[in-house]
Amino acid sequence: MRHKGFGFFLIWALAAGQGCGSHSAHTPFATDPEVTIDLAQIRTRGSLTALLDNNSISYYIYKGAPMGYEYELLKKLAAYLKVELKIKLVTGIEQAIDLLNKGEGDILAFPFTVTPERLNYVAFTEPHFETHQVLVQKKPANWRMLAPEQLDKKLVRHPQGLAGQEVFVLRGSAFRDELVSLNTQLANPILIREDSATAATESLIQKVATGEIKFTVTDEVIANVNALYYPNLDIGTVVSESQQIAWAVRKNSPELVENLNVWLGKIKKSGLFKQIYSKYFKSSRLALARIKADADPLEVKQLSPYDEQLKKGAEQLGWDWRLVASVVYQESNFNPRVKSWAGAIGLMQIMPETGEYFGASNLWDPSQNINVGIRFLKFLDKHWAKTVPDTDERMKFVLASYNVGLSHVIDAQKLAIKYGKDPAVWDENVEYFLLQKSDPKYFRDPVTVVGYCRCDGPVRYVKEVLQRYDEYKLRVAA
């Protein structure tokens, strides 16, 4: 279940447009601090403003709550500094540096590669970790049938294999700099194609997975996370030496960077840093998201030990109880002891904030868990009844909202209206625009509110829940 914003408050200011007022014609951003704001001023103000990218690692909305590697660390940092955390989303590296130096943010909390050039513009913290850049390429269609050595022969395994090839990277990124460096070693240069400064690394990775482009370059940590979602991607070709990843502040904020380094040292020593790092970069989040049974009997008299409560809950919703059962199976495989990587609990994978909102005292109790899930489904149904009158269509909107969050589906509906699709029809209409929310063109559209979403998961969720419901109807009495 992906619950929608109950129990949390986030001060969220969307960043202004692309940075302007640069100090030279060659740098479209402020290259030096234009304000004097250090830790003392931040504490007097009472808030720390962090500049964040909206992607599936740094910051995103999941189960209705803000999450992300950078976001979780920033919450800990703000508590350590005893200030309030404010988030400002930015659309690229150049804009981030521009806003930082103009005082519209205090810390640039990106997975930011430390480079000599960037030291001219910002001051880096101690590194979070080290990584290297890898080539992202699509495996051949028959890759599952190939032995490893056969697969290697069909892939680019050395930078020389990129000679004369188009490789797409973000403008102003360290990935572009690495390719420029590689070109000095090649007789036939790599054709470097720089995407706009407002593009997203993950959108380029998705284009490789779908075959729209052949190659991009990214950090290994980002590549590993995306490879979970796109198993047809190969990320095994290293194209750089080891590089340090750090956060950045203005060059005239020595007290802030000193305290950041002290805090970073403490959380690394305590094990907290390792815990958060592992959560976002090492756990197989797809594997934890859904548990599937190996087989189902052809004839079933009972779906679960909770059938009677599911039947009573379905009456409150006006749904077939077997549809509710399909939701529970999708969420937990009827296992009341499941806890997701994101903290969702029990049979219907309830987030603690949602449980608290609906008055639950113990989400591990199957009865309370189902009760909260039913009440939330009813809440969603009531919301979508305002704009989706057809009950069958509305069911799909409710299921998608339960999985990914009400706000993301509202964004998709707004996009459908803007682009002339039917906002009350799911298939190929609102569903289509939900899928587009990993594309910067759409998730940064002014009509959207919550930004980036890798929403192929919720689209599959709706299909799988309804397919299983059809199976249940054939095999289980109403």
Residue, then its C-alpha position, 0 to 999 in steps of 0.5 A: m500500500r502506498h499511503k498518501g500523506f497522512g501524518f507528515f508535514l513537509i515544507w516543500a518549495l519548488a525551485a524557480g526556473q533555470g539559473c540566470g544572472s551568470h557571472s560569465a558567458h561560459t557558466p550559466f550559473a552563479t560561480d561565487p557566493e552572492v550572500t554570506i550565510d553560515l551556520a550561525q545565520i541558519r540557526t538564527r533563522g531556524s531552518l536549513t534549506a536543502l537543494l534536492d533532485n527528485n529521483s528514485i534515490s535522493y527524494y521521492i514520494y512513496k506510500g504517500a510519504p517523502m523518502g530517499y537516501e538524501y532526504e533521510l540523512l537530511k532529516k537526521l542532520a536537521a535534528y543534529l543541528k536543531v533546525e527545521l528542514k526545508i526542501k527545495l527541488v531543483t532540475g539540474i546541476e547548474q541550477a543547483i549551484d546557481l541557487l546555492n550561491k545565490g542563497e536560495g539553498d544552504i546545502l546541495a544534497f545530491p550524489f555529487t561527484v567531487t571534481p577539481e572544476r567544481l571546487n571552483y564553485v562550491a565547498f564539498t563535505e567529506p565524501h559519503f562514499e566512493t563509486h565509479q562511472v559505468l556504461v549503461q547499455k541494453k542487453p540483446a533480446n535473447w540475453r537470457m539464452l546466452a552464456p556469460e562469455q557469449l553475452d560479453k561478446k555482444l556488449v561493449r566491454h571497453p571504452q574503445g568500443l564506444a568510438g564513433q558511438e552516440v552516448f547521451v549524458l546530462r549537460g554539465s555532468a561529471f559523466r560528460d567530463e569523463l567521456v571528454s577525457l576518454n576521447t583524448q585516448l581514442a582515434n575515433p571519438i565518442l559522439i557525446r550528446e548532452d541532454s538538457a540541464t533540466a533532464a534526469t539521469e534516470s530518464l536517460i537510463q529508461k531510454v536505454a532500457t526501452g531502446e530509444i537510445k543505445f548508451t548513457v553513463t551514470d554512477e554505479v550506485i544509481a545504475n545498480v538501483n535502476a538495474l533492479y527495475y530494468p533487468n534488460l540493462d547491462i551496467g558491467t562496463v566501468v568507464s572511470e577511476s574511483q570517484q568521491i561522492a559528497w554534498a556541497v555548500r557555499k565556499n564562504s560557509p566554513e562553520l557549516v561544512e565543519n559541522l557537517n563533517v563532524w556529524l557525518g563522522k558520527i553517523k558513520k561511526s554509529g552505523l546509522f549511515k551504513q544502515i541508510y546507505s544499505k536501505y537505498f543502494k543494497s537492498s533488492r527493493l523489488a524483491l521485497a515489494r511483493i511476495k508471490a506463491d509458487a502455485d495455487p490450487l485449482e479449486v479453493k474453498q478458503l482464500s485465507p484465514y481472514d476471509e470473513q473479515l474481508k467479506k465484512g470490509a468489502e460490504q462497506l466498500g461495495w466491492d466483491w470480497r474477492l477483489v479485496a482479497s486479491v489486494v491483500y494477496q498482492e500486498s503480503n501474500f496473506n502474511p500478517r508479519v511482513k514489513s516492507w523495506a519502506g516500513a509498511i506493515g502487515l496484511m495490507q501493508i499499512m504505513p504507520e502514519t496511515g495507521e495513526y490517522f485511522g486510529a490503529s494502535n497495533l498494525w501487526d494485529p490482522s484485524q486492525n490492519i485490515n480495518v485500516g486498509i478497508r477504511f483507506l480504500k473507502f476514503l480513496d473511493k469517495h475521493w475518485a467518485k467526484t471525477v470518475p463516476d463509472t464504478d469499474e473505472r473508479m476501481k482502477f483509480v483506487l487501486a493505483s492510488y492505494n499502491v503509489g499514492l493519491s497525489h501521483v494519480i491526481d497528477a496523472q489525471k491533471l496531465a490527461i486533462k492537459y493533453g486532451k485525454d479522458p480523465a475519467v478513463w484509466d486504460e490508455n488515458v490516465e494510466y498512460f500519463l502515470l507511466q510518463k511520470s518518470d520523464p522530466k517533461y511530465f513530472r516537472d510539468p506545472v500541473t503536477v505537484v509531487g514530481y518524479c515517480r517510477c510508475d510502471g510498478p503501480v500500473r502493473y499492480v492494477k493489472e495484476v490485482l484485477q487479473r487475480y480477481d478474475e481468477y478468484k471469481l472462477r475458483v472461489a464462491a462469492 
